[in-house]
Amino acid sequence: MDPGRVKSVSALFSNMHIFLLPSEYNGQPSITLGSEKSHYLTHVLRLKPGNSFKGQDRRGNLYSLKIVSVSRQSLVLECKEKEEHRNKNLPEITLYQCICKGKKMDRIIRQATEIGVTSIIPVISEYTIPRMDKKNARNKIDRWRRIVMEAVQQSASSVVTEITSPVSLADLEKTVDGNRINLFFHQIPLETRSLHEYLSGYPSSISLVIGPEGGLSERETELLHEKGFSPVFLRTNILRAETAAVYGLGTVQTILMEREFWEKT
Amino acid sequence: MDPGRVKSVSALFSNMHIFLLPSEYNGQPSITLGSEKSHYLTHVLRLKPGNSFKGQDRRGNLYSLKIVSVSRQSLVLECKEKEEHRNKNLPEITLYQCICKGKKMDRIIRQATEIGVTSIIPVISEYTIPRMDKKNARNKIDRWRRIVMEAVQQSASSVVTEITSPVSLADLEKTVDGNRINLFFHQIPLETRSLHEYLSGYPSSISLVIGPEGGLSERETELLHEKGFSPVFLRTNILRAETAAVYGLGTVQTILMEREFWEKT
């Protein structure tokens, strides 16, 4: 391996990035790492006793880590918890997800939670297939809440995603707020603004509407317009609802996270 | 609705965008649209007989469309096929997907095909759980090919995704080609280059490695480095393999598609 590259990786790593603590780590003041991670830190990243870098546990808490000692097969790290919050600069993302059938909706909720959306609002739209009577709505919401809690834990998300009761698309409130961007993905292009253009500036929150399996009706598209939502046309194929949700959330999150690398000043 | 906005949407629509032809359209020289689409074109977008705009059928073919006549409940469009191909400027995307268990791998393959990747290479990695003996490998590949064909049709993808036999991660060839970008997503940050930085310039093709459920081992990470793959650290939570694949592909595709809107000149 090119030693120049390794050195710069190591410097960048210790200044800017986050080491993921093992899943058994639970807030102790120090931890002993086994041979694989130890080799990695000392041989691949060339870190030495005394070097400090940032770490994170599986619940999203941040730590300042310092290598205390290195032996042949292990390494001891000192761990000091930090106040700072990992995603604190990321705008809040709300997913308005038109309800899809059973397992599909479950998967979208699980994946949106993994990605770290702030809230999920299940939406009843014209082409929503599952019937939502009172009793079955209660069961569904209970199941969705359990899925959210599992996904928060598995993904070490620092955001505990909120999931609300279903609302009807017609009942969405009109929000006019300069710091809020409201978007919906649509197959028929209605505007030429790109996602990068919508997300430039510093929106404090983003709302994203994703249609159900049958898509949004043209009447709903007009209604969303009237309520202050702008259409985004992604130049891709016709995506099923569950693909569109993850595709859209991933894209929005990465564009926001990497703002410093693309925003024209 | 604000008439100024409607007019500009209509102008932009007719010059720059694509109308999705109904699923029953099959290459005929003209098509009669029903009342909903007709209302949409004439009342929402304010188009008139004689106006032309671009269209696309469900198989990804492009058409020049012209409104011939409008009646109360319907509208006749003249359709002339174009040579031009919709995604012709998009670099080829190859997904190296470490094999996941049954349904998860099926879903990743379906979703990657929907998104329009050029090829999918199933990869056997250290933490790959499913056993791949010869007979069961053949069955798996046959099933994956069927899933690909279904997804190409459903998504109207203009790319007929190719899927190869599984390869071992250790056997990946080292590619050194200035026009090719090879990336892998990794939870532990090893580099500070953002996805926007990697994708600036005009790569002719992108390869993307996504780990299996258990992630890539540190040895594999080193191996990928040696073979010319660069790590990308997405500042998100710990994603499961199937979320990471769609998240990564969506992000890469959108950043490439929107290059003109962010690339610093």
Interface residues (C-beta under 8 A of the other chain):
Chain A: M1 V9 L12 F13 M16 H17 I18 F19 L20 E36 K37 H39 Y40 V44 R58 G60 N87 Q111 E114 I115 G116 Q154 S155 A156 S157 S158 Q187 I188 P189 L190 E191 T192 S194 L195 H196 E197 S217 E218 E222 H225 E226 F233 L234 R235 T236 N237 I238 L239 R240 E242 T243 V246 Y247 G248 L249 G250 T251 Q253 T254 I255 M257 E258 F261 W262 E263 K264
Chain B: M1 V9 L12 F13 M16 H17 I18 F19 L20 E36 K37 H39 Y40 V44 R58 G60 N87 Q111 E114 I115 G116 Q154 S155 A156 S157 S158 Q187 I188 P189 L190 E191 T192 S194 L195 H196 E197 S217 E218 E222 H225 E226 F233 L234 R235 T236 N237 I238 L239 R240 E242 T243 V246 Y247 G248 L249 G250 T251 Q253 T254 I255 M257 E258 F261 W262 E263 K264
